[in-house]
Amino acid sequence: MKARKVFVSGCFDTLHSGHIRFLEKAAEYGEVYVALGADLTVMDLKGRAPVTTESERKYMLEAVRHVKKCVISRGTGIMDFVDELKRIKPDIFIVNEDGNTPAKAELCRQMGIKYLVLKRDPSGNLPARSTTSLRTECRIPYRLDLAGGWLDQPFVSKHGAGPVLTISVEPTMEFNERSGMASSTRRRAIELWQTNIPTGDRQKLARVLFSYENPPGTKEFSGSQDAIGIVFPGLNRLDYHGDFWPKRIVSIDDETTLRWLEAHLCLVPLGPRKPGFAVYKGKRITLGRVQALARAADGCWTAIRNFNLDEFGRCFRDSFESQISLFPGMITRDVRATISRYANMACGWKLSGAGGGGYLVLVSREPIPGTVQLKIRREKE
């Protein structure tokens, strides 16, 4: 009987036990063919050069007994493997949760290929490994904006004051560049502080990071919510009144609230924003739209404080729709289709950051299979 062909894709930078475990599990379904991300793809997705070159990575993967064959993908971006998929014609395409995207699932559906999402599952008593965990002794977090995004921009909040809600996210995985997780601000933080945010006055540290990212002469400012969301642990409410810096910052770091958020938030990778993405095109900033965004963000804050999941989901959706009413370019037809696929499993949804791709953030009662779970940075960490 002919063995089934199993297709996997990825960058496999800094080959580690987590990669081997994934390939071992994939090999249980058939002969494994690896489509390896080229050096340029790593640069595009991660904003950094790979630790080892594509030739080295191909050599190491082909030496792994679970791998039948490894080829270097000729495409670019998160779907760099399409030509290889069509050429190899596998029976099954296997991904990990953080590599699961609706675009991959849809491509497999069109080609009649079984699509399977595996959980990250270390072997035996070995520790869970990722390329991020091995590269980083660096504990500088990412930032996820929960609600009210755009109110940190004075040209928006001058029309109506309101809060932006952020959470500081542990780097348990390497989030893609241009995906609304404040990866560019995080890079500036690494330039300043290398591996950890220093101790000291958080407002001063966040101001230093904001100023470093937006030097004199900057025309399009990165909002201060990025710097604050990285420096301040836990959940934060930032109240903006027409300035670059909020009038007030309120932080919540109690374990009950953070565990509740972790239990009800998850991400669906969509792929980075495409080069040339112009979110400001067609903007429609009016008093009524800005006030609607502020009300929705304030509603999210109240719902979280009351652990009211239904209300949180509703206000979460309202915040997102208010963002879109201000900046219609945030959302595409493909993203709308993805939201429709998850709407019956979630009670709220939005896009990370300025949209155009990145991550679909879901509020749900139970963990949704195949999505990425978050770990919020705590005070003590």
Steps between C-alpha positions, in 0.01 A plus 500: 500500500635841403591720798302819547679826434505747788587864431630746760641849459699735717828680558645251753754754616718381791390137472385377843307223676165671430569478126604135530187416699282669234670304221475179703125548545457593133684181398231295674272595209738416215821605326589857590590758236625833638460831314765717662472878522785675318727753670305785339174359636640497855601863457156589367300323771724545803681823427839338560750278323483126576752357743597239241482530121242322287768257376599410857140459607425278199805283578396455865138421420594238242717335769193458725368144468136617499552704180466342157605810304559873553466768234553877529179685421524731202223734609497771766295589805275281707383306189849450354445126449215506244708388199656217703157388624372479145809311385516248787119443508483367858213315660524700826625848590595523871559821698547602863247734662716809449542407133129446440340759271165512319685551170684168540181317594315647201780411257494140622121488465527616139771244423330211680781467756423405860596783737606410853593729793720354775545632851851581622580190702850445640631143509495331840647720771682731260424873531278672245727667247462769237751697297391808695571341838846394387587836346375699795631504806329822375184539707383828347129451428270585213184712530143416405244780483164373622278801429504870415794485262553830308406712801873524578537707184433871568337552160234254619466570874477877448147421378410317821685369804504129574695197619728253325525157669823301462651182636870417520564163332782261590723404202401132508509511119652733244212706367528600136616845393236750381233314693375746761686356798735802540793300361673816370475666842628179657806513270570853622466375859754225428739760356466703821492226763619178329317221686281642778307814582699669778355570841395853578218746441288342226365826363855630457613178335201501264566865413862418420390217269232717334751782441763258368254359246371845400804729476475869394379525142268197520196553276287195583531428871474153650237540768613512861275201576771283339773614740270500803352161412849349484641662815195467729414137593147361518189680376516877458251777435649811336273807494577736210383860468644626171869461587768246417518391862200385709372712788470189716624140505316241709660155528345171608734218590288281725521132416123441480452762227801394296409130515147588393630690198743222407215248516281701263743651247669329206659595168464378141809581286407677176845591369680836504361813343605525140762759398329822398208449740339844544263499794456881496356497150129580512499583873173647631569666833193661653392584854228234499729222381771588751247513784366158397853357518556653845168363631579150373847499655359625831238224481776240452677627811183481711416152370849370580482646852165324548610175329200536269599299193192571289534874554874485436440321170235749393709806585806335341307471172369855535852634552617324184208621289561853630863475391391388155250788477796736552748310283321276246837384362560295816294210370490301177251262344722205594509609865120533502480143368733380775289671766192324359673163542560566871186700584305200631789405733576847638306777669736777392772572245735768372826537310828565674644846455415695186361196320562408140616158623686397812286307745128458549440534875206295630305510825353156571348298783723200443839464327451480123696212342785603275538851642792658686465547876657803670700535819470843659810643663470525879650753737735246660630386162 
